[in-house]
Amino acid sequence: FKEKKIDFVELGIYDVEGRLTEDIKCLEELDYLVFASASGVTAFFESLQGELPEGIKIACIGNITHERLLNYYDKNGIIAAVNNVEGLIDAVKVTIE
C-alpha cells in the first residue's frame, strides 16, 4: 500500500484460527475491510457479534472470496481483477482515486 501511496493501518482483527482479536474494537473506525481468502470471510463473520458499521467498504482478493462474502453480507464488495495482493491493492486504490 505504501508503494501505491495509500495511507493505511494494518490491524489483524481476526486470526487464522477464526478468533476475533482485541483489534476488533477498531472496526468502527475502518474505511475498508480486506479479505484474502474465503475461509477468512467465514471465520470473521461467524465470530462477529452484531453488524458491520455503516459505510465500511469490503475488498476481496477474488471471485471465490467475494461469493463467500455474499453468503454473510448483502452488499457487493470490491473484487481484485488479479487474484493476488497487488491486485487487491489496485482494486482498493481505484475506489480511493
C-alpha positions, 0 to 999 in steps of 0.5 A: 500500500505504501508503494501505491501511496495509500495511507493505511493501518494494518490491524489483524482483527481476526486470526487464522484460527477464526478468533476475533482479536482485541483489534476488533474494537477498531472496526468502527473506525475502518474505511475498508475491510480486506479479505484474502481468502474465503475461509477468512470471510467465514471465520470473521463473520461467524465470530462477529457479534452484531453488524458491520458499521455503516459505510465500511467498504469490503475488498476481496482478493477474488471471485471465490472470496467475494461469493463467500462474502455474499453468503454473510453480507448483502452488499457487493464488495470490491473484487481484485481483477488479479487474484493476488495482493497487488491486485487487491491493492489496485482494486482498493486504490481505484475506489480511493482515486 
